[in-house]
């Protein structure tokens, strides 16, 4: 079994992610508009729905603001973010995979969870290496021949040789 390659990949503002989030917001705003149209008179429900549309637009605008360019790096064992200060990342999890666009969650032990959009066009020549690294398991000190469990067709748990 081969380990995933070491890779460094730029992380920044993703135009595709911005487009996706904009389309989702517009769809939600249209649904809110349709709901407002169904009410007979103006009341507190109108204010609540309009307030939620404005609040989500404000949150999206703030989230999609300028981002400091950083690099996500995998050394075969650990993930790290470089920028102002290099930090080790405890775990990376792929949340959404659209083949040319990945949404990943970085869980650091002493910091809050961080969400990053990774895009193929940021560095196309390293995209496949990044995908292999993201989906690989980090090397550990455990032997390769550790037993695993499997379930046979009858539903019985059996140990694999």
N, C-alpha and C positions, 0 to 999 in steps of 0.2 A: 504494500500500500504506500502511495506517495503522499507527502504532505503538500498542502497548498503553498504556492509561491509567496515570497515576501512581496508586498505591493504598497505603493503610496499613491493615493488618489485625491485630487482636489475636490473640495466641498465648497459650494457657494450657492447663490440663488439659482434655482432651476426654473427655466421658462416653461417647461412642460408641466411641472408641478403647479406653477402659478396659473396656467391655463386650466388645469384640472380643477383646482380649487375655485376659480372664477366661475366655471360652468356649474359646479355644484351650488355655489352661492346664488347664481342667477336662477337656477331651478327652484331653490328654496324660496327665493323672493317672489317668483311667479306663483308658487303654491300659496304663499302668504297672501298675495294679492287676490287670488281666487277665493280664498277663505274670507277675506274682507268683503268681497262682492256679495257673498251669501248672506251677510247680516242685514237685517231690515233697517236698523238705526245705528247711529254712531254711539259707541259706549266704551267702557273700559277695555273690552276685548280688542277693539281697534288700536287703542293706545299700546296694549301689551304686544300685539303682533307687530305693529310698526316699530316699537322699541326693540324687539328682538331682531328685526331685520337690520336696523341701524347699528345695534350692538355687535352683531356678527360681522357686518361690513367694517366696523371700526377695528375689531379684533383681527380680521383678515388683513386689513391694511397694515396694521402694526406688525403682524407676523411676517408679512411679505416685504417688509422694509429692507434697508441696506444690511448686508451681512459681511462681516470681516472674513476674508478668504482664509481658509485653513486646509490642512491636509489630513486625511484619514490614512493611517499607516498600519500595516500588519507585518510583523516580523517573523511569522511562523508560530509564534507562541502567544503574543499579546497584541491587542489593538491599542493605538494611541492617537490622540489628536494633537496636531502642532498648530501653533498660532502665537499668541503672546507667551504662553507657557505650555510646555509639553506635558500632557497628562496621560496616565495609563487608564485604559478603559476596561472595566471588568467584563462586560459582555456586550455582544452585538447580536441583534435579532432582526431578521427580515420580516417586515410587517406587510408590505405590498410589493409584489414583483410584476412589473409590466414589461419585462424583457429589456427595454432600453432605459427604464427608469425604476429605481429602487427606493422605497421608503424604509429606512432602518431606524431602530431604537437602540440608543447607547445607554447602558445601565452602568453608572459609575458608583462605587461604594460610598463615596463621601459627597457626591453632588446629586443634583436633581437629574431626572431622565432627560435625555436630549434626543430630538428627532431630526434626522437628516435625510434630504433627498439626494440620491446619487444618480447622475445622469451619464449615459454613454458618451455623449458628445463633449464632455469635459476632457476626456482623454481616451479616445476610441481604441488606441493600441493597447491599453492596459485594462480594458473593460472585462474581458474574459478572465484575466488573472484576478481582478477584484471579485467577480462572481464566484470563482472557485474558492477564494479566501473567505468570503462571507458565508458560504454554505459548508465550509469545512469545519471540522472540530480542531481545536488547538492541540498541539502535541502535548502529551502528558507523560509522566513517568511510568504509567501502567504498561505492562507487557501487551503486545499486540494480540496474543492468544487468550485474552480474558473471555470467559464464557458469557454467552448471551442467552436470552430466553426467546422462545418462539411459541406460537399458538398453532396447534394442528387444526385441520378442518372440523374436528369434533369439538373444538373449543378447549381442549386440554392444554395447559401450559407445560412445555417440555424444554429442557436445556439443550442448546445446540452444542455439537461436539467442538 
